[in-house]
């Protein structure tokens, strides 16, 4: 974040990396609330994780370059459609009461969807720098401490990012 003349920090750009899980709409409501309070713009980011080397080898040997490009384009289109659907109708499946859900337009928040291919952690960091993001808001799936501390994307981002990160816990029933 950038320091301004008043020595305060101003959040003007928020990055919301989403895995499009069932809990994503609840986290998105937190993101929208922060954005509304700070008059910030929101970029929703979904990273399509690249395949393992073994899976990539299989794809390369079983499908032509054109077929692989068509599959990637279809995957990208499907994810973009899903993100657009979610930004229009945030309360899905009754997980959030309808009277507590809002779309970006209802709150006057500028929001855009972005989908990239690559390693999740690397792409979140790369996009946050490229877009000059002031705050990253991410969900953290509740897991045993060993997994959460050592292996989670949120933990890795905390270790590597110079941009402030807000982590929203996702509780499992």
Secondary structure, DSSP 8 states (H G I E B T S, - for coil): --B-TTS-B---EEEEE----TTHHHHHHHHHHHHHHHT-EEEEEEEE----HHHHHHHHHHS-HHHHHHHHHHHHHHHHHHHHHHHH----TTSS-GGG---HHHHT--EEEEEEES-HHHHHHHHHHHTT-SEEEEEEE---HHHHHHH-HHHHHHHH-SS-EEEEEE---
